[in-house]
Amino acid sequence: MAFCKFFGECPVCKFQDLPYEESLKRKAESVERVLRVPVEVVPSPKDRGYRVRVVLHTRRPEPNNLIIGYTLERGFVFGIDGCPLLVPAVSSLIRRINGVLAAAPLSVWDAEKGRGKLVSITLLGDDFGTILSLNLRKPVFVKKLTFQIMDRIPEISGVWWSVGTFGEHITGGRGELFRAFRVGKYTFKVSPYGDYPDNLYILPAIWRKMREVLEGKTVAFMTGLYVPPSRVTTYVDLRGMPVREFMETAEAMGIRPDVEQMEPGAFLFLLKSQYDFVVVHADRVGNGEVLQAGRRAVIIGKDPKRIVEMVGGKKPSSAYVFDTLPYTGDLLVMAVF
């Protein structure tokens, strides 16, 4: 039975009417049809209250009415006042944030008319505090609004402004930018920006599987934060997570990976075929030629069709499906070639 009052209307959840195990089976079957090999399914340690980060879009149908919610298509926003997939501390703030932003003299981006400033907000948090990012269409000085938010909602420990739907370029802000999360024996120091799952609880499982495949090998990574906690030669794509955030996470975990930052073309030209494995995030590194940097490849991504395209239709030797966002259609595939 569905556990959310919005199920059936909200565009995010697809499987709340199924037992969790059945939803995992559906996801695995969809990936197996594309990869043409059996996949190992790794469930999320939590299937509710697991999402520590979320991007919520905004729409203002009339001057004093602001809608904050999910969207899967241009111009449409399904308004919510909470979500059981979010950690409770984040979910409980949505209504209060709406109250502050609705009265703020900040225009909201209108996709149909092509004007406005506030596109979306990103929330990252837990019981120890939440960081808010105001994602703007163009640079705007919102210092006064920043103070208003932090004064009226003390649970918010940082407010940052960025340009782009998902915070591609930070332009200013105040307070904390990073939050430290403890998951088992691991500590993750993360920000509202960067390339890592919104569900951090599953990240140790992703690393464990990678270590099983890559332990003792020489590896080139092109994936952002998807790096096992070991001393490896690492490449961080400029379009993935910034090196600063990667290094702060490594510092929190007590490891010192060797980080190189360069464009994929330069990486391929200078370091071609020097690695046992190259690990690529298919959603971040678009050029399949980078696979030539390693004798074998591990490709991760949300879309199995994109993974198959990168290798010219080849079948992987093994594959895994990580349920990064339970009850939704989202997942993470890891294919070993």
Long-range contacts (C-beta under 8 A, 24 or more apart in sequence): 3-48, 3-84, 4-83, 4-84, 4-85, 6-78, 6-80, 6-83, 9-78, 10-69, 10-70, 10-78, 10-80, 11-70, 11-71, 11-72, 11-73, 11-76, 11-78, 12-70, 12-72, 12-83, 12-85, 12-328, 13-85, 13-327, 13-328, 14-327, 14-328, 14-329, 15-327, 15-328, 16-327, 20-47, 20-326, 20-327, 23-326, 23-327, 24-321, 24-323, 27-321, 27-323, 27-329, 27-331, 28-321, 30-304, 31-304, 31-319, 31-321, 31-331, 31-333, 34-304, 34-305, 34-308, 35-304, 35-307, 35-308, 35-315, 35-316, 35-319, 35-333, 35-335, 36-315, 37-315, 37-316, 37-317, 37-318, 37-319, 38-319, 39-319, 39-320, 39-321, 39-333, 40-318, 40-319, 40-320, 40-321, 41-320, 41-321, 41-323, 42-202, 42-205, 42-206, 42-209, 42-320, 42-321, 42-322, 42-323, 43-323, 43-326, 44-199, 44-201, 44-202, 44-322, 44-323, 44-324, 44-325, 44-326, 45-201, 45-202, 45-205, 46-199, 46-201, 46-326, 47-326, 47-327, 48-84, 48-85, 48-326, 49-84, 49-85, 49-86, 49-87, 49-88, 50-85, 50-87, 50-199, 50-201, 50-202, 50-326, 51-83, 51-85, 51-86, 51-87, 51-90, 51-198, 51-199, 51-325, 52-87, 52-90, 52-124, 52-125, 52-126, 52-181, 52-198, 52-199, 52-200, 53-122, 53-123, 53-124, 53-190, 53-192, 53-198, 54-83, 54-86, 54-90, 54-122, 54-123, 54-198, 55-120, 55-121, 55-122, 55-135, 55-165, 55-166, 56-80, 56-94, 56-120, 56-121, 56-122, 56-123, 57-119, 57-120, 58-101, 58-108, 58-109, 58-118, 58-119, 58-120, 58-121, 59-108, 59-110, 60-107, 60-108, 60-110, 60-116, 64-102, 64-103, 65-102, 66-98, 66-101, 66-102, 66-108, 68-94, 68-97, 68-98, 68-101, 68-121, 74-111, 75-110, 75-111, 75-112, 85-325, 85-326, 85-327, 85-328, 86-123, 87-125, 87-126, 87-127, 89-125, 89-126, 89-127, 89-130, 89-155, 90-123, 90-124, 90-125, 90-126, 90-130, 93-123, 93-125, 93-130, 93-153, 93-155, 93-156, 94-123, 96-152, 96-153, 97-121, 97-123, 97-132, 97-149, 97-153, 97-156, 100-145, 100-148, 100-149, 100-152, 100-153, 104-145, 104-148, 106-140, 106-142, 106-145, 109-137, 119-164, 119-165, 120-165, 120-166, 122-166, 122-167, 122-192, 122-193, 123-192, 124-179, 124-190, 124-191, 124-192, 125-155, 125-179, 126-179, 126-181, 128-179, 129-155, 129-156, 129-157, 129-158, 129-176, 129-179, 130-155, 130-156, 130-157, 131-156, 131-157, 131-158, 131-159, 131-160, 131-175, 131-176, 131-177, 131-178, 131-179, 131-191, 131-192, 132-156, 132-158, 132-159, 132-160, 132-192, 133-159, 133-160, 133-161, 133-162, 133-167, 133-173, 133-192, 133-193, 134-159, 134-160, 134-161, 134-162, 135-162, 135-163, 135-164, 135-165, 135-166, 135-167, 136-161, 136-162, 136-163, 136-164, 136-171, 137-163, 138-163, 139-163, 139-171, 141-172, 142-172, 143-172, 143-174, 146-173, 146-174, 147-174, 150-174, 150-175, 160-192, 162-193, 166-193, 167-192, 167-193, 178-245, 178-248, 180-252, 186-229, 186-253, 187-252, 187-253, 188-249, 188-252, 188-253, 189-245, 189-248, 189-249, 189-251, 189-252, 190-225, 190-245, 190-249, 191-245, 193-241, 193-242, 193-245, 194-224, 194-225, 194-240, 194-241, 194-242, 194-245, 195-223, 195-224, 195-225, 195-226, 195-240, 195-241, 195-281, 195-284, 196-224, 196-225, 196-226, 196-241, 197-322, 197-324, 197-325, 197-332, 198-324, 198-325, 199-324, 199-325, 199-326, 202-322, 202-323, 202-324, 205-322, 206-322, 206-332, 206-334, 209-320, 209-322, 209-334, 210-279, 210-298, 210-334, 213-277, 213-298, 213-318, 213-336, 214-277, 214-279, 214-298, 217-275, 217-276, 217-277, 218-274, 218-275, 218-276, 218-277, 219-275, 219-276, 219-277, 219-278, 219-279, 219-294, 220-267, 220-271, 220-274, 220-275, 220-277, 220-278, 220-279, 220-293, 220-294, 221-279, 222-264, 222-267, 222-278, 222-279, 222-280, 222-281, 222-284, 222-285, 222-290, 223-279, 223-280, 223-281, 223-284, 223-285, 223-300, 224-281, 224-284, 225-249, 226-279, 226-281, 226-300, 227-257, 229-253, 229-255, 230-255, 230-257, 231-255, 231-256, 231-257, 231-258, 232-257, 232-258, 233-257, 233-258, 233-260, 233-275, 234-258, 234-259, 234-260, 235-259, 235-260, 235-261, 235-262, 235-267, 236-260, 236-261, 237-264, 237-281, 237-284, 237-285, 238-262, 238-263, 239-284, 239-285, 240-281, 240-284, 264-290, 267-293, 268-292, 268-293, 280-310, 282-306, 282-307, 282-310, 288-312, 296-336, 296-337, 297-336, 297-337, 298-334, 298-335, 298-336, 298-337, 299-334, 299-335, 299-337, 300-332, 300-333, 300-334, 300-335, 301-332, 301-333, 302-330, 302-331, 302-332, 302-333, 303-333, 304-333, 304-335, 307-333, 307-335, 311-337
